Amino acid sequence: MTLPYLLDTSIVSAPMAKTPDPHIIKRLERNGHESAIGLADKQSLRN
């Protein structure tokens, strides 16, 4: 499976902002099914 969009956590949390950016919401609705977020590896979590 290949996904064209790798999202930063700030984009994923954007809909929960006090005043969400409507452009980000629209793009997430349109392309969310083709998106993923990265998984932190164990070494990154230790630092």
KOLFI-336610 format. One record per atom (N, C-alpha, C, CB): residue number from 0; atom name; residue in one letter; z, x, y. Coordinates in Angstrom, 3 decimals. Last residue first. Glycine has a CB too. Layout:
<atoms>
<atom pos="NUM" site="CA" code="a" zz="Z" xx="X" yy="Y"/>
...
</atoms>
This chain:
<atoms>
<atom pos="46" site="N" code="n" zz="23.766" xx="14.549" yy="9.925"/>
<atom pos="46" site="CA" code="n" zz="23.782" xx="15.265" yy="11.215"/>
<atom pos="46" site="C" code="n" zz="24.179" xx="14.391" yy="12.346"/>
<atom pos="46" site="CB" code="n" zz="22.448" xx="15.856" yy="11.509"/>
<atom pos="45" site="N" code="r" zz="23.553" xx="12.810" yy="7.792"/>
<atom pos="45" site="CA" code="r" zz="24.709" xx="13.712" yy="7.853"/>
<atom pos="45" site="C" code="r" zz="24.847" xx="14.384" yy="9.204"/>
<atom pos="45" site="CB" code="r" zz="24.604" xx="14.766" yy="6.779"/>
<atom pos="44" site="N" code="l" zz="21.109" xx="11.562" yy="8.025"/>
<atom pos="44" site="CA" code="l" zz="22.306" xx="10.771" yy="8.265"/>
<atom pos="44" site="C" code="l" zz="23.554" xx="11.639" yy="8.390"/>
<atom pos="44" site="CB" code="l" zz="22.490" xx="9.766" yy="7.153"/>
<atom pos="43" site="N" code="s" zz="19.320" xx="13.520" yy="7.230"/>
<atom pos="43" site="CA" code="s" zz="19.331" xx="13.080" yy="8.634"/>
<atom pos="43" site="C" code="s" zz="20.608" xx="12.323" yy="8.962"/>
<atom pos="43" site="CB" code="s" zz="18.112" xx="12.196" yy="8.932"/>
<atom pos="42" site="N" code="q" zz="19.840" xx="13.638" yy="4.472"/>
<atom pos="42" site="CA" code="q" zz="20.125" xx="14.802" yy="5.317"/>
<atom pos="42" site="C" code="q" zz="20.203" xx="14.399" yy="6.788"/>
<atom pos="42" site="CB" code="q" zz="19.049" xx="15.888" yy="5.121"/>
<atom pos="41" site="N" code="k" zz="18.891" xx="11.159" yy="3.538"/>
<atom pos="41" site="CA" code="k" zz="20.315" xx="11.483" yy="3.463"/>
<atom pos="41" site="C" code="k" zz="20.694" xx="12.646" yy="4.387"/>
<atom pos="41" site="CB" code="k" zz="20.694" xx="11.821" yy="2.027"/>
<atom pos="40" site="N" code="d" zz="16.446" xx="9.727" yy="5.778"/>
<atom pos="40" site="CA" code="d" zz="16.862" xx="10.399" yy="4.549"/>
<atom pos="40" site="C" code="d" zz="18.321" xx="10.825" yy="4.650"/>
<atom pos="40" site="CB" code="d" zz="15.965" xx="11.620" yy="4.264"/>
<atom pos="39" site="N" code="a" zz="15.620" xx="6.535" yy="6.970"/>
<atom pos="39" site="CA" code="a" zz="16.314" xx="7.802" yy="7.220"/>
<atom pos="39" site="C" code="a" zz="16.706" xx="8.437" yy="5.894"/>
<atom pos="39" site="CB" code="a" zz="17.569" xx="7.584" yy="8.112"/>
<atom pos="38" site="N" code="l" zz="12.491" xx="5.125" yy="6.894"/>
<atom pos="38" site="CA" code="l" zz="13.780" xx="5.174" yy="6.199"/>
<atom pos="38" site="C" code="l" zz="14.402" xx="6.540" yy="6.466"/>
<atom pos="38" site="CB" code="l" zz="13.614" xx="4.915" yy="4.652"/>
<atom pos="37" site="N" code="g" zz="10.630" xx="3.338" yy="9.390"/>
<atom pos="37" site="CA" code="g" zz="10.928" xx="4.514" yy="8.573"/>
<atom pos="37" site="C" code="g" zz="12.311" xx="4.409" yy="7.950"/>
<atom pos="37" site="CB" code="g" zz="10.827" xx="5.790" yy="9.412"/>
<atom pos="36" site="N" code="i" zz="9.221" xx="0.094" yy="9.049"/>
<atom pos="36" site="CA" code="i" zz="10.084" xx="1.032" yy="9.757"/>
<atom pos="36" site="C" code="i" zz="10.368" xx="2.186" yy="8.811"/>
<atom pos="36" site="CB" code="i" zz="11.413" xx="0.349" yy="10.245"/>
<atom pos="35" site="N" code="a" zz="5.988" xx="-1.476" yy="9.330"/>
<atom pos="35" site="CA" code="a" zz="7.131" xx="-0.989" yy="8.562"/>
<atom pos="35" site="C" code="a" zz="8.001" xx="-0.147" yy="9.483"/>
<atom pos="35" site="CB" code="a" zz="6.673" xx="-0.165" yy="7.314"/>
<atom pos="34" site="N" code="s" zz="3.409" xx="-4.032" yy="9.423"/>
<atom pos="34" site="CA" code="s" zz="4.304" xx="-3.037" yy="10.003"/>
<atom pos="34" site="C" code="s" zz="5.432" xx="-2.650" yy="9.061"/>
<atom pos="34" site="CB" code="s" zz="4.880" xx="-3.553" yy="11.293"/>
<atom pos="33" site="N" code="e" zz="1.886" xx="-6.229" yy="9.048"/>
<atom pos="33" site="CA" code="e" zz="1.250" xx="-4.940" yy="8.775"/>
<atom pos="33" site="C" code="e" zz="2.133" xx="-3.779" yy="9.222"/>
<atom pos="33" site="CB" code="e" zz="-0.107" xx="-4.862" yy="9.471"/>
<atom pos="32" site="N" code="h" zz="3.302" xx="-8.372" yy="9.927"/>
<atom pos="32" site="CA" code="h" zz="3.029" xx="-8.320" yy="8.481"/>
<atom pos="32" site="C" code="h" zz="2.352" xx="-7.011" yy="8.071"/>
<atom pos="32" site="CB" code="h" zz="2.149" xx="-9.503" yy="8.069"/>
<atom pos="31" site="N" code="g" zz="3.251" xx="-8.032" yy="12.712"/>
<atom pos="31" site="CA" code="g" zz="4.458" xx="-7.758" yy="11.944"/>
<atom pos="31" site="C" code="g" zz="4.232" xx="-7.626" yy="10.456"/>
<atom pos="31" site="CB" code="g" zz="5.445" xx="-8.822" yy="12.182"/>
<atom pos="30" site="N" code="n" zz="1.222" xx="-8.634" yy="14.477"/>
<atom pos="30" site="CA" code="n" zz="1.025" xx="-7.511" yy="13.557"/>
<atom pos="30" site="C" code="n" zz="2.223" xx="-7.211" yy="12.664"/>
<atom pos="30" site="CB" code="n" zz="0.688" xx="-6.291" yy="14.336"/>
<atom pos="29" site="N" code="r" zz="1.969" xx="-10.956" yy="15.936"/>
<atom pos="29" site="CA" code="r" zz="0.586" xx="-10.779" yy="15.499"/>
<atom pos="29" site="C" code="r" zz="0.453" xx="-9.730" yy="14.394"/>
<atom pos="29" site="CB" code="r" zz="-0.280" xx="-10.389" yy="16.681"/>
<atom pos="28" site="N" code="e" zz="4.685" xx="-10.565" yy="16.448"/>
<atom pos="28" site="CA" code="e" zz="4.239" xx="-11.791" yy="15.764"/>
<atom pos="28" site="C" code="e" zz="2.844" xx="-11.614" yy="15.185"/>
<atom pos="28" site="CB" code="e" zz="4.257" xx="-12.989" yy="16.730"/>
<atom pos="27" site="N" code="l" zz="4.543" xx="-8.143" yy="17.816"/>
<atom pos="27" site="CA" code="l" zz="5.273" xx="-8.223" yy="16.550"/>
<atom pos="27" site="C" code="l" zz="4.862" xx="-9.464" yy="15.763"/>
<atom pos="27" site="CB" code="l" zz="6.789" xx="-8.236" yy="16.804"/>
<atom pos="26" site="N" code="r" zz="3.089" xx="-8.956" yy="20.071"/>
<atom pos="26" site="CA" code="r" zz="2.506" xx="-7.983" yy="19.140"/>
<atom pos="26" site="C" code="r" zz="3.219" xx="-7.977" yy="17.799"/>
<atom pos="26" site="CB" code="r" zz="2.547" xx="-6.591" yy="19.742"/>
<atom pos="25" site="N" code="k" zz="4.926" xx="-10.750" yy="21.236"/>
<atom pos="25" site="CA" code="k" zz="3.588" xx="-11.210" yy="20.841"/>
<atom pos="25" site="C" code="k" zz="2.957" xx="-10.257" yy="19.831"/>
<atom pos="25" site="CB" code="k" zz="2.680" xx="-11.345" yy="22.075"/>
<atom pos="24" site="N" code="i" zz="7.087" xx="-9.029" yy="21.785"/>
<atom pos="24" site="CA" code="i" zz="7.251" xx="-10.175" yy="20.873"/>
<atom pos="24" site="C" code="i" zz="5.898" xx="-10.636" yy="20.352"/>
<atom pos="24" site="CB" code="i" zz="7.973" xx="-11.344" yy="21.585"/>
<atom pos="23" site="N" code="i" zz="5.900" xx="-7.343" yy="23.671"/>
<atom pos="23" site="CA" code="i" zz="6.364" xx="-6.794" yy="22.391"/>
<atom pos="23" site="C" code="i" zz="6.508" xx="-7.916" yy="21.368"/>
<atom pos="23" site="CB" code="i" zz="7.714" xx="-6.045" yy="22.567"/>
<atom pos="22" site="N" code="h" zz="5.451" xx="-9.182" yy="25.717"/>
<atom pos="22" site="CA" code="h" zz="4.317" xx="-8.459" yy="25.138"/>
<atom pos="22" site="C" code="h" zz="4.693" xx="-7.865" yy="23.773"/>
<atom pos="22" site="CB" code="h" zz="3.845" xx="-7.341" yy="26.097"/>
<atom pos="21" site="N" code="p" zz="7.980" xx="-10.077" yy="26.506"/>
<atom pos="21" site="CA" code="p" zz="7.065" xx="-11.002" yy="25.824"/>
<atom pos="21" site="C" code="p" zz="5.863" xx="-10.322" yy="25.183"/>
<atom pos="21" site="CB" code="p" zz="6.580" xx="-12.030" yy="26.794"/>
<atom pos="20" site="N" code="d" zz="10.920" xx="-8.439" yy="25.955"/>
<atom pos="20" site="CA" code="d" zz="9.601" xx="-8.237" yy="26.551"/>
<atom pos="20" site="C" code="d" zz="8.600" xx="-9.136" yy="25.810"/>
<atom pos="20" site="CB" code="d" zz="9.169" xx="-6.719" yy="26.480"/>
<atom pos="19" site="N" code="p" zz="14.005" xx="-10.246" yy="26.257"/>
<atom pos="19" site="CA" code="p" zz="12.955" xx="-9.625" yy="25.435"/>
<atom pos="19" site="C" code="p" zz="11.622" xx="-9.523" yy="26.189"/>
<atom pos="19" site="CB" code="p" zz="12.757" xx="-10.426" yy="24.140"/>
<atom pos="18" site="N" code="t" zz="16.820" xx="-9.799" yy="27.624"/>
<atom pos="18" site="CA" code="t" zz="15.562" xx="-10.336" yy="28.138"/>
<atom pos="18" site="C" code="t" zz="14.422" xx="-9.665" yy="27.377"/>
<atom pos="18" site="CB" code="t" zz="15.425" xx="-10.105" yy="29.690"/>
<atom pos="17" site="N" code="k" zz="18.599" xx="-8.788" yy="25.714"/>
<atom pos="17" site="CA" code="k" zz="19.019" xx="-9.867" yy="26.613"/>
<atom pos="17" site="C" code="k" zz="17.808" xx="-10.579" yy="27.211"/>
<atom pos="17" site="CB" code="k" zz="19.916" xx="-9.314" yy="27.736"/>
<atom pos="16" site="N" code="a" zz="16.964" xx="-8.242" yy="22.551"/>
<atom pos="16" site="CA" code="a" zz="17.389" xx="-7.821" yy="23.884"/>
<atom pos="16" site="C" code="a" zz="17.784" xx="-9.039" yy="24.713"/>
<atom pos="16" site="CB" code="a" zz="16.267" xx="-7.027" yy="24.592"/>
<atom pos="15" site="N" code="m" zz="15.866" xx="-8.855" yy="20.170"/>
<atom pos="15" site="CA" code="m" zz="17.273" xx="-9.216" yy="20.340"/>
<atom pos="15" site="C" code="m" zz="17.825" xx="-8.802" yy="21.701"/>
<atom pos="15" site="CB" code="m" zz="18.101" xx="-8.582" yy="19.245"/>
<atom pos="14" site="N" code="p" zz="13.307" xx="-7.823" yy="20.111"/>
<atom pos="14" site="CA" code="p" zz="13.466" xx="-9.271" yy="20.225"/>
<atom pos="14" site="C" code="p" zz="14.918" xx="-9.718" yy="20.465"/>
<atom pos="14" site="CB" code="p" zz="12.945" xx="-9.926" yy="18.976"/>
<atom pos="13" site="N" code="a" zz="13.875" xx="-4.963" yy="19.778"/>
<atom pos="13" site="CA" code="a" zz="13.466" xx="-5.529" yy="21.070"/>
<atom pos="13" site="C" code="a" zz="13.614" xx="-7.054" yy="21.161"/>
<atom pos="13" site="CB" code="a" zz="12.035" xx="-5.159" yy="21.342"/>
<atom pos="12" site="N" code="s" zz="14.279" xx="-3.793" yy="17.324"/>
<atom pos="12" site="CA" code="s" zz="15.419" xx="-4.493" yy="17.935"/>
<atom pos="12" site="C" code="s" zz="15.061" xx="-5.181" yy="19.253"/>
<atom pos="12" site="CB" code="s" zz="16.552" xx="-3.516" yy="18.171"/>
<atom pos="11" site="N" code="v" zz="11.799" xx="-2.648" yy="16.860"/>
<atom pos="11" site="CA" code="v" zz="12.310" xx="-3.644" yy="15.913"/>
<atom pos="11" site="C" code="v" zz="13.454" xx="-4.444" yy="16.524"/>
<atom pos="11" site="CB" code="v" zz="12.778" xx="-2.963" yy="14.619"/>
<atom pos="10" site="N" code="i" zz="11.695" xx="-0.815" yy="18.924"/>
<atom pos="10" site="CA" code="i" zz="10.740" xx="-1.922" yy="18.903"/>
<atom pos="10" site="C" code="i" zz="11.236" xx="-3.028" yy="17.985"/>
<atom pos="10" site="CB" code="i" zz="9.349" xx="-1.435" yy="18.452"/>
<atom pos="9" site="N" code="s" zz="13.696" xx="0.965" yy="18.181"/>
<atom pos="9" site="CA" code="s" zz="13.819" xx="0.264" yy="19.466"/>
<atom pos="9" site="C" code="s" zz="12.856" xx="-0.918" yy="19.546"/>
<atom pos="9" site="CB" code="s" zz="13.557" xx="1.232" yy="20.629"/>
<atom pos="8" site="N" code="t" zz="12.799" xx="2.070" yy="15.788"/>
<atom pos="8" site="CA" code="t" zz="13.881" xx="1.072" yy="15.737"/>
<atom pos="8" site="C" code="t" zz="14.060" xx="0.338" yy="17.058"/>
<atom pos="8" site="CB" code="t" zz="15.189" xx="1.739" yy="15.351"/>
<atom pos="7" site="N" code="d" zz="9.234" xx="2.128" yy="15.624"/>
<atom pos="7" site="CA" code="d" zz="10.480" xx="2.758" yy="16.023"/>
<atom pos="7" site="C" code="d" zz="11.560" xx="1.677" yy="16.021"/>
<atom pos="7" site="CB" code="d" zz="10.353" xx="3.449" yy="17.431"/>
<atom pos="6" site="N" code="l" zz="6.957" xx="1.414" yy="12.980"/>
<atom pos="6" site="CA" code="l" zz="7.694" xx="1.030" yy="14.179"/>
<atom pos="6" site="C" code="l" zz="8.955" xx="1.848" yy="14.386"/>
<atom pos="6" site="CB" code="l" zz="8.049" xx="-0.423" yy="14.115"/>
<atom pos="5" site="N" code="l" zz="3.814" xx="2.015" yy="12.062"/>
<atom pos="5" site="CA" code="l" zz="5.161" xx="2.491" yy="11.762"/>
<atom pos="5" site="C" code="l" zz="5.965" xx="2.284" yy="13.034"/>
<atom pos="5" site="CB" code="l" zz="5.176" xx="4.012" yy="11.289"/>
<atom pos="4" site="N" code="y" zz="0.984" xx="0.308" yy="11.001"/>
<atom pos="4" site="CA" code="y" zz="1.971" xx="0.439" yy="12.070"/>
<atom pos="4" site="C" code="y" zz="3.321" xx="0.903" yy="11.529"/>
<atom pos="4" site="CB" code="y" zz="2.133" xx="-0.888" yy="12.805"/>
<atom pos="3" site="N" code="p" zz="-0.711" xx="0.043" yy="8.778"/>
<atom pos="3" site="CA" code="p" zz="-1.207" xx="0.737" yy="9.962"/>
<atom pos="3" site="C" code="p" zz="-0.166" xx="0.977" yy="11.060"/>
<atom pos="3" site="CB" code="p" zz="-2.329" xx="-0.034" yy="10.531"/>
<atom pos="2" site="N" code="l" zz="0.171" xx="0.765" yy="5.456"/>
<atom pos="2" site="CA" code="l" zz="0.467" xx="-0.055" yy="6.629"/>
<atom pos="2" site="C" code="l" zz="0.029" xx="0.695" yy="7.883"/>
<atom pos="2" site="CB" code="l" zz="1.984" xx="-0.410" yy="6.696"/>
<atom pos="1" site="N" code="t" zz="-0.888" xx="0.620" yy="2.163"/>
<atom pos="1" site="CA" code="t" zz="-0.963" xx="1.349" yy="3.422"/>
<atom pos="1" site="C" code="t" zz="-0.728" xx="0.380" yy="4.568"/>
<atom pos="1" site="CB" code="t" zz="-2.331" xx="2.063" yy="3.576"/>
<atom pos="0" site="N" code="m" zz="0.000" xx="0.843" yy="-1.170"/>
<atom pos="0" site="CA" code="m" zz="0.000" xx="0.000" yy="0.000"/>
<atom pos="0" site="C" code="m" zz="0.000" xx="0.892" yy="1.239"/>
<atom pos="0" site="CB" code="m" zz="1.217" xx="-0.961" yy="-0.005"/>
</atoms>
